[in-house]
Amino acid sequence: MIRHHDNAEVLLIQPTMGITGEFALHPPLSLLYVAAGLKKNGFQPIIIDHRVHYDRWQISLLEQLARKPVYVGITVMSGAPIRHSIEVSQFVKQHSRIPVVWGGSLATLAPQDILREPFVDFTVSGSGFSSAWKLAQALQSLASGNDSDTIFDDIPGLGFKRGKDFFFRPRFHGFEHVPYQDIPYDLISDYSVYTQIGSRERIFPIYGAYGCPYQCAFCISPSMYRDYHQKWMPLSPIEIADHIEFLMSRFGATEIYFYDDDSFVNPDHVRAFMTEIKRRGLKPRLSFRGARINEILTMNDAFLDDLADGGTHILHIGIESGSPRILKLFRKGVTVDDILEANRRLARNSRIIAAYNWILGTPSETPDDIAQTIKLITTLLKENPRAFIFQPNKFHPIPGTELASLAERFGYRRPATLQAWIDEECEGEKIEPWYSKKTNSIIRMLQVTSYFIDRKPELLLEAKSAKNSLIKFLMRLYRPIARFRFRYRITAALWEYGVFQAARNRLI
């Protein structure tokens, strides 16, 4: 029986993430946000991160199940994390009658596909801060004999089933801000296990702003925030500085990673909190996941120098494509010339790393479009020694986006089962209906060579170790071959792809 008293436990699980999780292993910020609401409302959240405790996850999970938590919550993205989340959920059901709840982006995109499975009882779409504790209260009430039909009515974003019928409550409307003082950082006993490949830093992710006002056709944000009165909400510069100072003094943080959808909608916002950080004599390294080409074009050399002086290390920037036609299709609002100019500004700065994201396999994209992207990337790397590219994101339609409708006209069919969502993976092997044989061969080649054509080892592998030395040696050894293949689109005898997929499959 589920216990019905204050401090009842709720178990929150971070599943493994596949190959992407091998490069950036940061504290599970989304679970800490959910835990904040639970703790503030009288529950005791427990966080288990299987990315760092994978070798004995069954044992630790059994120990927690024996304590009879109110429910087990799992945050799940599409792709590789689904496989492990299924395994965990089935394990919970095999050893208990404790409800299983899935949240995260997949529960927002496809709650009905999740609820069809017998090992999941509830889904939470959108923000989970208030939904998590309200669901815990409802389940306690249910365990006490209250089986009212309306018991789940006021839980934002909740999906549940009664018999063969599914029911879905509207998502929370707006941004659920969690003050840093309420984030229960003490739930994680050892932050030294969190880092990213090659780094010497102790990294903590935070939010400096919520939302995004732009209308990119491939992105879920326009659909998510369509009815929001305020589509981008920056936090107070004082609060951001307080948060950073707290993490540095309490946990020894040396690098702060901003998880914002977009940090630079108003560059003065960033300038303000960096000025406050500097006034306090704090010197953290700062990295930003959300930056756009059009925003960089508003920054002069002096502003970029201020960013670098303030500790800015990496800007993640979406270029997406080098094809003017595809950029228009994406509604990026920038041109190839804009991308080149932004890159040159960053090159002049010479201290900030430009980390470029791009997309391949869009419906209607041709080999000529891909050739234009290859040409652009080659130029970016040539003109900016402190630029690198991430592996290409293979386009996968997100329900509710503009490009999902286009993909359907090209033969795309939404995954019909939860297992099928595993193939919706940016580095996966799924071949979409609109791929030609030539397009697929080029994509495969680019998936492999994009790891090696730039200066990632020199820019990112800072920590001295035998492992990093070996990685640097192997990457430099293959780099000339990778660059030749990349530049001239050589796909013949691509033996490297088999090695790449074998390594990927081992990690997922």
C-alpha positions as CSV (number, residue, x, y, z in Angstrom):
1,M,0.0,0.0,0.0
2,I,1.2,3.5,-0.8
3,R,2.0,5.4,2.4
4,H,-0.2,8.4,3.1
5,H,1.7,10.9,5.2
6,D,4.1,13.8,4.8
7,N,7.6,13.0,3.4
8,A,6.3,10.1,1.4
9,E,8.9,9.4,-1.2
10,V,8.7,9.8,-5.0
11,L,11.4,8.2,-7.1
12,L,12.7,10.1,-10.1
13,I,15.0,8.4,-12.6
14,Q,17.3,9.8,-15.3
15,P,17.7,7.1,-17.9
16,T,20.8,6.5,-20.0
17,M,21.1,8.8,-23.1
18,G,23.0,6.8,-25.7
19,I,26.0,8.2,-27.5
20,T,25.1,11.8,-26.9
21,G,25.2,11.2,-23.2
22,E,28.8,10.1,-23.5
23,F,30.0,13.6,-24.5
24,A,28.1,15.8,-22.1
25,L,27.2,14.4,-18.7
26,H,25.6,17.3,-16.7
27,P,23.5,17.1,-13.5
28,P,19.9,16.2,-14.3
29,L,18.4,19.7,-14.1
30,S,14.9,18.7,-15.3
31,L,14.6,16.2,-12.4
32,L,15.9,18.7,-9.9
33,Y,13.1,21.1,-11.1
34,V,10.5,18.5,-10.6
35,A,11.9,17.5,-7.3
36,A,11.7,21.1,-6.1
37,G,7.9,21.1,-6.4
38,L,7.6,17.7,-4.7
39,K,9.8,18.8,-1.8
40,K,8.1,22.1,-1.3
41,N,4.7,20.3,-1.0
42,G,5.8,17.8,1.7
43,F,7.2,14.9,-0.4
44,Q,10.7,13.4,-0.3
45,P,12.0,13.1,-3.8
46,I,14.8,10.6,-4.5
47,I,16.9,11.0,-7.7
48,I,18.7,8.0,-9.4
49,D,20.8,8.9,-12.4
50,H,21.4,5.8,-14.4
51,R,24.0,7.6,-16.6
52,V,26.4,7.4,-13.6
53,H,25.1,4.4,-11.8
54,Y,24.3,2.1,-14.7
55,D,26.3,-0.9,-13.5
56,R,24.1,-1.6,-10.6
57,W,20.8,0.1,-11.4
58,Q,18.6,-3.0,-10.8
59,I,20.0,-3.4,-7.3
60,S,19.6,0.3,-6.4
61,L,16.1,0.4,-7.9
62,L,15.0,-2.7,-5.9
63,E,16.2,-1.0,-2.7
64,Q,14.1,2.0,-3.5
65,L,11.0,0.0,-4.5
66,A,11.1,-1.7,-1.2
67,R,10.6,1.7,0.4
68,K,7.2,1.9,-1.5
69,P,7.5,5.3,-3.2
70,V,4.3,7.0,-4.3
71,Y,5.3,6.6,-7.9
72,V,8.4,6.2,-10.1
73,G,8.9,9.1,-12.5
74,I,11.1,8.9,-15.6
75,T,12.1,11.7,-17.9
76,V,12.3,10.5,-21.5
77,M,13.4,11.9,-24.8
78,S,12.8,10.2,-28.2
79,G,15.5,7.9,-29.5
80,A,18.0,5.9,-27.5
81,P,16.7,6.9,-24.0
82,I,13.4,5.0,-24.7
83,R,15.1,1.6,-24.7
84,H,16.4,2.0,-21.2
85,S,13.2,3.7,-20.0
86,I,11.2,0.7,-21.1
87,E,13.6,-1.7,-19.4
88,V,13.3,0.3,-16.1
89,S,9.5,0.5,-16.3
90,Q,9.1,-3.2,-16.9
91,F,11.4,-3.9,-14.0
92,V,9.3,-1.7,-11.7
93,K,6.1,-3.6,-12.8
94,Q,7.8,-7.0,-12.4
95,H,8.8,-6.2,-8.8
96,S,6.0,-3.9,-7.5
97,R,2.6,-2.4,-8.1
98,I,3.9,1.1,-7.9
99,P,2.7,3.5,-10.6
100,V,5.1,4.5,-13.4
101,V,5.0,8.0,-14.8
102,W,6.8,9.2,-17.9
103,G,7.5,12.9,-18.4
104,G,9.9,14.8,-20.7
105,S,9.8,15.7,-24.4
106,L,8.4,12.3,-25.5
107,A,5.5,12.5,-23.1
108,T,4.7,15.9,-24.6
109,L,4.9,14.7,-28.2
110,A,3.4,11.2,-28.0
111,P,1.5,10.5,-24.7
112,Q,-1.0,8.2,-26.4
113,D,1.8,5.9,-27.7
114,I,3.3,5.7,-24.2
115,L,0.0,4.9,-22.5
116,R,-0.7,2.0,-24.8
117,E,2.0,0.2,-22.9
118,P,1.0,-1.8,-19.8
119,F,4.2,-0.7,-17.9
120,V,3.3,3.0,-17.9
121,D,0.3,4.4,-15.9
122,F,0.6,8.1,-16.4
123,T,2.3,10.7,-18.7
124,V,3.0,14.4,-18.0
125,S,3.1,16.7,-21.0
126,G,4.9,20.1,-20.8
127,S,6.3,21.4,-17.6
128,G,6.3,18.9,-14.7
129,F,6.9,21.2,-11.7
130,S,3.3,21.4,-10.4
131,S,2.0,18.3,-12.1
132,A,4.5,16.1,-10.2
133,W,3.4,17.1,-6.7
134,K,-0.3,17.3,-7.6
135,L,-0.2,13.8,-9.0
136,A,1.6,12.5,-5.8
137,Q,-1.2,14.1,-3.7
138,A,-3.9,12.5,-5.9
139,L,-2.3,9.1,-5.7
140,Q,-2.1,9.3,-2.0
141,S,-5.8,10.3,-1.9
142,L,-6.6,7.4,-4.2
143,A,-4.8,5.0,-1.9
144,S,-6.9,6.3,1.0
145,G,-10.1,5.3,-0.7
146,N,-11.0,8.4,-2.7
147,D,-11.8,7.0,-6.1
148,S,-13.6,10.1,-7.4
149,D,-13.8,10.5,-11.2
150,T,-12.4,14.0,-10.9
151,I,-9.3,13.2,-8.8
152,F,-7.0,13.9,-11.7
153,D,-8.8,16.9,-13.2
154,D,-6.6,19.7,-12.0
155,I,-3.3,18.1,-12.8
156,P,-1.7,20.0,-15.7
157,G,-0.6,17.9,-18.7
158,L,-1.6,14.6,-17.1
159,G,-2.4,11.6,-19.4
160,F,-4.0,8.6,-17.8
161,K,-6.1,5.6,-18.7
162,R,-9.3,4.0,-17.4
163,G,-9.9,0.7,-19.0
164,K,-9.3,1.1,-22.7
165,D,-9.9,4.8,-22.7
166,F,-7.2,7.5,-22.5
167,F,-7.7,10.9,-20.9
168,F,-5.5,14.0,-21.3
169,R,-5.6,17.2,-19.3
170,P,-4.4,20.5,-20.8
171,R,-0.8,21.4,-20.3
172,F,0.3,24.2,-17.9
173,H,0.0,27.5,-19.7
174,G,3.2,29.6,-19.2
175,F,6.6,29.1,-17.7
176,E,6.9,27.5,-14.2
177,H,9.9,29.3,-12.7
178,V,11.7,27.6,-9.9
179,P,13.8,30.0,-7.7
180,Y,17.3,28.6,-7.2
181,Q,16.8,28.5,-3.5
182,D,14.1,25.9,-4.0
183,I,16.2,23.6,-6.2
184,P,17.1,20.6,-3.9
185,Y,20.7,20.3,-5.0
186,D,21.4,18.2,-1.8
187,L,19.5,15.3,-3.4
188,I,22.7,14.5,-5.4
189,S,25.5,13.5,-3.1
190,D,28.4,13.6,-5.5
191,Y,28.7,16.2,-8.3
192,S,32.2,15.2,-9.2
193,V,30.9,12.6,-11.5
194,Y,29.3,15.2,-13.8
195,T,31.4,16.7,-16.6
196,Q,31.8,16.5,-20.4
197,I,34.4,14.9,-22.6
198,G,37.8,16.3,-22.1
199,S,36.8,19.0,-19.6
200,R,38.5,19.8,-16.3
201,E,35.6,21.9,-15.2
202,R,32.9,21.2,-12.6
203,I,29.8,22.0,-14.7
204,F,26.4,23.0,-13.6
205,P,23.5,23.8,-15.9
206,I,21.0,26.6,-15.1
207,Y,18.4,28.7,-16.8
208,G,18.8,32.4,-17.5
209,A,15.6,32.7,-19.6
210,Y,12.7,30.5,-20.6
211,G,11.1,30.2,-24.0
212,C,11.8,31.3,-27.6
213,P,9.9,33.9,-29.7
214,Y,11.1,32.6,-33.1
215,Q,9.1,30.6,-35.6
216,C,11.5,27.9,-37.0
217,A,9.5,25.4,-39.0
218,F,11.3,22.3,-37.6
219,C,11.1,23.3,-34.0
220,I,8.4,22.5,-31.4
221,S,8.7,25.9,-29.7
222,P,6.3,27.8,-32.0
223,S,3.6,25.2,-31.3
224,M,4.4,25.0,-27.5
225,Y,4.4,28.8,-27.0
226,R,1.8,29.8,-29.6
227,D,-0.8,30.9,-27.0
228,Y,1.7,32.3,-24.5
229,H,1.3,36.0,-23.9
230,Q,5.1,36.2,-23.2
231,K,7.1,33.8,-25.4
232,W,10.5,34.6,-23.9
233,M,11.0,35.3,-20.2
234,P,14.4,36.4,-19.0
235,L,15.2,36.0,-15.3
236,S,16.5,38.8,-13.1
237,P,20.3,39.5,-13.6
238,I,20.5,39.6,-9.8
239,E,18.9,36.2,-9.4
240,I,21.1,34.7,-12.1
241,A,24.2,36.1,-10.4
242,D,23.0,34.9,-7.0
243,H,22.5,31.4,-8.4
244,I,25.9,31.3,-9.9
245,E,27.5,32.5,-6.7
246,F,25.7,29.9,-4.7
247,L,26.8,27.1,-7.0
248,M,30.4,28.3,-6.9
249,S,30.6,28.7,-3.2
250,R,28.5,25.6,-2.2
251,F,29.5,23.0,-4.8
252,G,32.7,24.4,-6.3
253,A,31.1,25.0,-9.8
254,T,33.7,26.3,-12.3
255,E,31.5,26.4,-15.4
256,I,27.9,27.3,-15.9
257,Y,26.0,26.0,-18.8
258,F,22.9,28.0,-19.8
259,Y,20.2,25.6,-21.0
260,D,18.0,28.3,-22.4
261,D,16.2,27.8,-25.6
262,D,17.7,31.2,-26.5
263,S,19.8,33.4,-24.2
264,F,20.3,36.3,-26.6
265,V,16.9,37.5,-27.6
266,N,17.9,40.6,-25.8
267,P,21.7,40.7,-25.6
268,D,21.5,43.4,-23.0
269,H,20.0,40.8,-20.7
270,V,23.2,38.8,-20.9
271,R,25.4,41.9,-20.6
272,A,23.5,42.8,-17.4
273,F,24.0,39.6,-15.5
274,M,27.6,39.3,-16.7
275,T,28.2,42.8,-15.4
276,E,26.8,41.7,-12.0
277,I,29.0,38.6,-12.0
278,K,32.0,40.7,-12.7
279,R,31.1,43.3,-10.0
280,R,31.1,40.4,-7.4
281,G,34.5,39.3,-8.4
282,L,33.2,35.9,-9.7
283,K,35.1,34.3,-12.6
284,P,33.1,31.3,-13.8
285,R,33.4,29.9,-17.3
286,L,30.1,30.4,-19.2
287,S,28.6,28.4,-22.1
288,F,25.4,29.0,-23.8
289,R,23.2,26.4,-25.6
290,G,20.9,28.9,-27.3
291,A,22.3,31.5,-29.7
292,R,21.2,32.5,-33.2
293,I,23.0,34.0,-36.2
294,N,20.7,37.0,-36.4
295,E,21.5,37.7,-32.7
296,I,25.3,37.5,-33.2
297,L,24.9,40.0,-36.1
298,T,23.6,42.5,-33.5
299,M,26.9,42.1,-31.5
300,N,29.8,44.3,-32.3
301,D,33.4,43.4,-31.6
302,A,33.3,45.2,-28.2
303,F,30.3,43.2,-27.1
304,L,31.9,39.9,-28.1
305,D,35.0,41.0,-26.2
306,D,32.8,41.7,-23.2
307,L,31.4,38.2,-23.5
308,A,34.9,36.7,-23.7
309,D,36.1,38.8,-20.8
310,G,33.1,37.6,-18.8
311,G,34.2,34.0,-19.2
312,T,32.2,32.9,-22.2
313,H,33.6,29.6,-23.5
314,I,31.2,28.1,-26.0
315,L,28.2,29.4,-28.0
316,H,26.0,26.8,-29.5
317,I,24.7,28.2,-32.8
318,G,22.1,26.8,-35.2
319,I,23.2,27.3,-38.8
320,E,21.0,24.3,-39.9
321,S,21.9,24.5,-43.6
322,G,24.0,26.1,-46.3
323,S,21.3,25.9,-48.8
324,P,19.3,29.2,-49.2
325,R,16.2,27.2,-50.2
326,I,16.4,25.1,-47.1
327,L,17.0,28.1,-44.8
328,K,13.9,29.6,-46.2
329,L,12.0,26.4,-45.7
330,F,13.2,26.4,-42.1
331,R,12.1,30.0,-41.6
332,K,15.4,30.8,-40.0
333,G,15.3,34.4,-41.1
334,V,19.0,34.5,-42.1
335,T,21.0,34.0,-45.3
336,V,24.2,32.2,-46.0
337,D,26.0,35.5,-46.1
338,D,24.7,36.3,-42.6
339,I,26.1,33.0,-41.3
340,L,29.5,33.8,-42.9
341,E,29.5,37.3,-41.4
342,A,28.6,36.1,-37.9
343,N,31.4,33.5,-38.1
344,R,33.9,36.1,-39.1
345,R,33.0,38.3,-36.1
346,L,33.5,35.4,-33.8
347,A,36.8,34.6,-35.5
348,R,38.0,38.1,-34.9
349,N,37.3,37.6,-31.2
350,S,39.5,34.6,-31.2
351,R,38.5,33.5,-27.7
352,I,34.9,32.3,-27.9
353,I,34.3,28.8,-29.4
354,A,31.6,28.7,-32.0
355,A,29.8,25.3,-31.9
356,Y,27.6,24.9,-34.9
357,N,24.4,22.7,-35.2
358,W,23.1,21.6,-38.5
359,I,20.3,19.4,-40.0
360,L,20.3,16.9,-42.8
361,G,17.6,14.8,-44.5
362,T,14.9,17.4,-44.7
363,P,12.0,16.6,-47.0
364,S,12.8,17.9,-50.5
365,E,16.5,18.4,-49.7
366,T,18.7,17.3,-52.6
367,P,22.3,16.3,-52.9
368,D,22.9,19.8,-54.3
369,D,21.4,21.3,-51.2
370,I,23.7,19.1,-49.0
371,A,26.7,20.1,-51.2
372,Q,26.0,23.8,-50.4
373,T,25.9,22.9,-46.7
374,I,29.3,21.1,-47.0
375,K,30.7,24.2,-48.8
376,L,29.5,26.5,-46.0
377,I,30.8,24.4,-43.2
378,T,34.2,24.0,-45.0
379,T,34.4,27.8,-45.2
380,L,33.3,28.3,-41.6
381,L,36.1,26.1,-40.3
382,K,38.7,27.6,-42.6
383,E,37.9,31.2,-41.6
384,N,37.5,30.5,-37.8
385,P,40.1,28.2,-36.1
386,R,37.9,28.3,-32.9
387,A,34.8,26.8,-34.7
388,F,33.7,23.2,-34.7
389,I,30.6,21.4,-35.9
390,F,28.4,18.9,-34.0
391,Q,27.4,15.7,-35.7
392,P,24.5,16.4,-38.1
393,N,21.0,16.1,-36.7
394,K,19.0,13.8,-39.0
395,F,15.7,15.5,-39.6
396,H,12.8,13.8,-37.8
397,P,9.4,15.4,-37.9
398,I,8.1,16.7,-34.6
399,P,4.3,16.4,-34.3
400,G,2.7,19.9,-34.3
401,T,5.5,21.5,-36.3
402,E,5.1,23.0,-39.8
403,L,7.7,20.6,-41.3
404,A,5.8,17.6,-39.9
405,S,3.0,18.4,-42.4
406,L,5.5,18.6,-45.2
407,A,7.1,15.3,-44.3
408,E,3.7,13.6,-44.4
409,R,3.2,14.8,-47.9
410,F,6.6,13.1,-48.7
411,G,5.4,9.8,-47.3
412,Y,6.3,10.1,-43.6
413,R,4.2,8.1,-41.2
414,R,4.2,9.0,-37.5
415,P,5.6,6.1,-35.3
416,A,2.8,3.7,-34.5
417,T,4.3,2.2,-31.4
418,L,6.5,3.3,-28.5
419,Q,9.3,1.0,-29.8
420,A,9.2,2.8,-33.2
421,W,10.0,6.1,-31.5
422,I,13.4,4.6,-30.7
423,D,14.3,5.1,-34.3
424,E,13.6,8.8,-34.2
425,E,17.2,9.4,-33.4
426,C,19.5,12.1,-34.7
427,E,22.3,9.6,-35.3
428,G,20.2,6.6,-36.1
429,E,20.0,4.4,-39.2
430,K,16.4,5.1,-40.1
431,I,15.9,5.9,-43.8
432,E,13.0,8.3,-44.5
433,P,10.8,7.8,-47.6
434,W,12.1,10.8,-49.4
435,Y,15.8,9.8,-49.1
436,S,17.4,8.8,-52.5
437,K,20.1,6.2,-52.4
438,K,22.6,9.0,-53.0
439,T,21.3,11.2,-50.3
440,N,21.4,8.4,-47.8
441,S,25.0,7.5,-48.7
442,I,26.0,11.2,-48.2
443,I,24.2,11.4,-44.9
444,R,26.0,8.3,-43.6
445,M,29.4,9.7,-44.7
446,L,28.7,13.0,-43.0
447,Q,27.5,11.4,-39.8
448,V,31.0,9.8,-39.4
449,T,33.3,12.5,-40.8
450,S,31.7,15.4,-39.0
451,Y,33.4,14.2,-35.8
452,F,36.9,14.5,-37.3
453,I,37.1,17.4,-39.8
454,D,37.6,20.3,-37.3
455,R,39.7,21.0,-34.2
456,K,37.6,19.4,-31.6
457,P,40.5,17.6,-29.9
458,E,42.5,20.9,-29.6
459,L,39.4,22.9,-28.5
460,L,37.7,20.5,-26.1
461,L,40.1,17.9,-24.8
462,E,41.7,20.0,-22.0
463,A,42.2,17.4,-19.3
464,K,45.4,15.5,-19.5
465,S,44.9,11.8,-19.4
466,A,46.0,8.7,-21.3
467,K,42.4,8.4,-22.7
468,N,42.4,11.9,-24.1
469,S,45.8,11.5,-25.5
470,L,44.7,8.4,-27.4
471,I,41.6,10.1,-28.6
472,K,43.6,13.0,-29.9
473,F,46.0,10.7,-31.7
474,L,43.3,8.7,-33.4
475,M,41.3,11.7,-34.4
476,R,44.4,13.4,-35.9
477,L,45.3,10.1,-37.7
478,Y,41.9,9.9,-39.4
479,R,41.4,13.7,-39.9
480,P,42.9,13.9,-43.4
481,I,40.7,11.1,-44.7
482,A,37.6,12.6,-43.0
483,R,38.3,16.0,-44.5
484,F,38.9,14.5,-48.0
485,R,35.6,12.6,-47.8
486,F,33.7,15.5,-46.4
487,R,34.9,18.1,-48.9
488,Y,34.5,16.0,-52.0
489,R,31.5,13.9,-50.8
490,I,33.3,10.6,-51.2
491,T,31.0,7.8,-50.0
492,A,32.6,4.8,-51.7
493,A,34.0,2.0,-49.4
494,L,32.7,3.7,-46.3
495,W,34.0,1.1,-43.8
496,E,34.0,3.8,-41.1
497,Y,30.3,3.8,-40.9
498,G,30.2,0.2,-39.6
499,V,32.7,1.1,-36.9
500,F,30.7,4.2,-36.0
501,Q,27.4,2.3,-35.7
502,A,29.0,-0.5,-33.7
503,A,30.3,2.1,-31.2
504,R,26.9,3.8,-31.1
505,N,25.0,0.5,-30.5
506,R,27.4,-0.4,-27.7
507,L,26.5,2.9,-26.0
508,I,22.7,2.7,-26.4
